[in-house]
Amino acid sequence: MQKLGDARILMYSHDTFGLGHLRRCRAIAHSLVEDFHGLNVMIISGSPIAGAFDYRARVDFVKIPSVIKLRDGEYTSLARHVDLQQTLKLRRAIIRQTAEAFRPDIFIVDKEPMGLHGEVEETLAFLKARGVRLVLGLREVMDAPHLLEAEWKRKGALERIGAYYDRVWVYGPPDFYDPLVGLDVPEAVRAKMDFVGFLHRSVSRSHEERHLPQGDYLLVTTGGGGDGSDLVHNVIDAYLDDPGLTHRALIVLGPYMPARQRRKLIAKGRKSPHVEVIEFDNRMEELIAGAKAVVAMGGYNTYCEILSFDKPALIVPRTRPRQEQLIRARRASELGLVEMLLPDEAADPRRLAAALKALPRRLPPSQTAEVTGMEGLPTISACVEAWLGGRGLSRTAAAGA
């Protein structure tokens, strides 16, 4: 473990839908504090369940009021009695005050260049004036080019990226996908882009032994679960339709699945002796590591975990309102890394049952294709060391020297 002199990294995760942003920030933060003694990381998160996760020493979070994204793409306060504009004003103030009090050396913003409704722009300007290194982190797939172009033009995103950010980290390898393909990207912005690689995941041996379910199982996960009920219904329908489908399925619904849907799916799952339905688990890495194979919608974190733990996978991607999962699944399928069914195909119980029967016999990704580009976390650590390594020993170490 290398030493940094009480360096501080602030991260921002807007978290309006799902768990992807917080889990990505948390993975990066945990890797950094493992690599560097003296480094402290603070995550600003809008996730309603930010406190449900474990955080390693020297990683903490500040919770800002939660805002949820509706199916029509609009936003509303999670506390329905509070006006959205009031909530956004409070979020902006907390973000700015946290930055002033924490005094970071690096500020990493996840996915949204200016934050939700531009809420981090004021903080970016404040930190840039004080010489703080500003980094935008992007998934390897953002959305279909025409959809992302329209959204970013409306927000003036590319111009603001050029004005504020020092670097843009793409959390994937360049030969998998370019998140800004099809956009008219200024050369000044292109010059700031670093394809760092996928974020490899791991579990400690003690956690794995303590937490894993007994026996073989197919893990069915829809991430946060807010839009995952169709996939879960389809999987249970396949089990009920085909008596020959007997491989145990462990289904994790996700914390954002509406209560009514959760109750309905739990009751439906009881109709099959081979299906177990649980509502949420805050250590999905361990469940994926222990699974025989994985059935998922193919969000970024789940895909990284499939590759990290070398699990055969069937991906049924979401196709709207964003096409991110569809693009990722198609590309991974083209490379031979996963099997893919479109949602309409998975809605056919016989077709899905056949795919589920074949899944445990499918070879893992490492035996069906070349798994590369998993060096994201060490690459990020190398960047941090290059920027902050001159700080020397931490205060504690220096005092004892």
Sequence and secondary structure as in RCSB ss.txt:
>XXXX:A:sequence
MQKLGDARILMYSHDTFGLGHLRRCRAIAHSLVEDFHGLNVMIISGSPIAGAFDYRARVDFVKIPSVIKLRDGEY
TSLARHVDLQQTLKLRRAIIRQTAEAFRPDIFIVDKEPMGLHGEVEETLAFLKARGVRLVLGLREVMDAPHLLEA
EWKRKGALERIGAYYDRVWVYGPPDFYDPLVGLDVPEAVRAKMDFVGFLHRSVSRSHEERHLPQGDYLLVTTGGG
GDGSDLVHNVIDAYLDDPGLTHRALIVLGPYMPARQRRKLIAKGRKSPHVEVIEFDNRMEELIAGAKAVVAMGGY
NTYCEILSFDKPALIVPRTRPRQEQLIRARRASELGLVEMLLPDEAADPRRLAAALKALPRRLPPSQTAEVTGME
GLPTISACVEAWLGGRGLSRTAAAGA
>XXXX:A:secstr
 EE SS EEEEEE  SSSSHHHHHHHHHHHHHHHHEET EEEEEE  TTGGGS   TTEEEEE   EEE TTS E
EESSTTS HHHHHHHHHHHHHHHHHHH  SEEEEES TT GGGTTHHHHHHHHHTT EEEEEEES  S HHHHHH
HHHHHTHHHHHHHH SEEEEES TTT  TTTTS   HHHHTTEEE   B     HHHHHHH  SS  EEEE TT 
TT HHHHHHHHHHHHH TT  S EEEE  TTS HHHHHHHHHHHTT TTEEEES  S HHHHHHH SEEEE   H
HHHHHHHHTT  EEE    SS  HHHHHHHHHHHTTS EE  HHHHTSHHHHHHHHHHGGGS  HHHHS     B
HHHHHHHHHHHHHGGG S HHHHHH 
